[in-house]
Amino acid sequence: MTPSPKMKKQETRQTKADWEVSFGPSTHLGDGTRGTAAAGPTTYLRLLRSNCVLSESAPKKKLKLTCPLPLQKANDQIGWTPFHWKLFVLNGFGYAVDSLLALVQSVTNTGAFRELASPSTYRNAGTISLYVGLLIGAVFWGFGADIIGRKVAFNVTLLITALATIVSGASPTMASWGFFVALSAFGAGGNLVLDPTVFLEFLPSNKQWTVTALALWWGFGQALTGFIAWGFLTQDRWNCAAGQTCNWSNNPGWRYVSFTAGAFVLLASVARVTVMRLKETPKYLLSVGRDADLVRNYQQLAQRYGRECSLTEEKLAACGKMKNAGQDRHTLKFVLNELVDHVRGLFVTRKMALSTTMVWMSWTLIGLAYPLFYVFLP
């Protein structure tokens, strides 16, 4: 049976270059990238080559990819290694730190308030400071990591949290205590965003469930804080009673909790730099056009553990080039364009928009529940 012209056209479409999207014909975009010239309503789309989508526009209906994923294929070839175990533990510290920090603020609030507050001080000022810091940190580092580099953000956020937590224990006033609580949360909020993101970039397909398993570390952070508080806040000699004039000499228990918790976070941040020695993440390297560095990192990882890796610069070059590769990433114009691109990408299709909305609603409800429980309930 002789294939019909329609069948031949379909076969040709399925065998095009590995960046191709199966809806509509491909077209060059003038800057070396490729995309689709599909008719009808369109919306801007710019995703990483690792996901094989380089289109400037795409229909709102459905995105069906027919290409292999270069980076995911490399991750699958290398598989699970001791490197991934290190990532799981050290990224898990981020979850533990966020949990630890929230509970540290909770258990030290009474002691700090008795010593530092004036009659007009809002009783839950520390809790408000914590949540303000978490919000700003998540937004700032979530977007900023794609501008300054995820490696830098990954290492710096935990260090900020550690130093701010330690300094908060030496605060002489309520205002300074609230500031350093917010600053420590600023680092922790960004760190919690980056931990699963960085971890996921290196995972083989059959181990991606371990991102969810990172939540195990949340309980570890709570337990650690509980043991620290049990050691310092149950001793009468370190905690003044209600009605007493409290100062550093008779009320150091809450300060000791902050010092000890901050020291643990500092050890975790040092371990990230000395034990892991994380190189820049794959998708960030792609986004700035550093294909050679990306391939070298993968080949070194594969060689270290005796694994195969077929990723080459030629395979990445065949996918086209990133629209913003080589641009100055530290200008206000670039930052604003990146922000718009990130947000638009979350609503590029109806299914993506629904998923984004549901995730946001879930976290919004969680965000409402925590302060309602800890701040407003008697």
Buried (B, 14 or more C-beta within 10 A) or exposed (E): EEEEEEEEEEEEBEEBEBBBBBBBEBEEBEEEBBBBEBEEEBEEBBBBBBBBBBBBBBBBEEBEBBBEBBBBBBBBBBBBBEBBEBBBBBBBBBBBBBBBBBBBBBBBBBBBBBBBBEEEBEEBBBBBBBBBBBBBBBEBBBBBBBBBBBBBBBBBBBBBBBBBBBBBBEBEEBEBBBBBBBBBBBBBBBBBBBBBBBBBBBBBEEBEEBBEEBEEBBEBBBBBBEEBBEBBBEEEEBBBEEEEEBEEEBBBBBBBBBBBBBBBBBEBBBBBBEEBEBBBBBBBBBBBBBBEBBBBBBBEBBEEEEBEBEBBEEBBEEBBBBBBBEBEBEEEEBBEBBEEBEEEBEBBBEEBEEEBEEEEEEEEEEEEEBBEEBEEEE
